[in-house]
């Protein structure tokens, strides 16, 4: 369940039908990294959205590695 206070970081351009929001991680007052998981088995399973761009990953471990390289913080499970 996503914290109601964090839902302000979500925007209408996210594909909520194909991807489920798993985690919202605030980075600044205006932006958050949004971890999403595909609902469709034919899509790339994991997605990280930030500032309107998306990065897609085959495994959660790849997503964690990218997050650490980009934000210099660990992505908690």
N, C-alpha and C positions, 0 to 999 in steps of 0.2 A: 504494500500500500504506500502510495506517495504522500508525503506530508503536504497538507493543504497550503502551508506557507510557501512551499517551493514551487507550486504550480504556476506562480506568476512568471517563472522563467520559460514556460512552454509557449510556443507560438503556433499559429494556425497552419503554417507550411509543413509541419511534421506529418508524416503518413501514419496516423494512429490506427488505420485499418490493417496495414501490413506489419507494423512494428509496435510492440508493447514497450512503454516507458518502464525501465527497470530501476533507474537511479537518476536523481538530479543532484549535481555537485556544483554549488555556486563557486564561481571563480572571481567575479567582481560583483559590484552592486547591480549591474545590468545584465551580466552574462553568466551562464552556467554550462557545464559539460553535461550532456544528456546521454546516458547509456540506454540503448534500445535493443530489444531482441526480436527477431523475426517471428511472426506467427505462421509464416509460409515456409515449408520445408525446401522449396526450390530457390528461395532467396539466400543471400549471404547471411549467416545467422546473427552476427553482431554488428551494431552500428554505434558510433560515437559522433554526436552532433555538437557543434560549437560554433557560435557566431554565424550561423546560416550555412555552414559547410558540413558535409558528412564524410566519415571515414568508415570503411566496412572491413570486417575481419571474419575469418573462418573459425577462429577459436577465441574464447574469452581470454586466454593467456596472451594472444597477440594484441588484443585490445588493451590489456593491462600494461604490456610492454610499451605500446604506443603512448598511452596516457602518461606513463612515467617519463618517457623521453621528451614529451611535449610540455608537460606541466611540472616536471621535477618533483612530483609527489606520487606516492603509491595509491593505487586504486584499491580501496578496501573491498573485500568480498561481500 
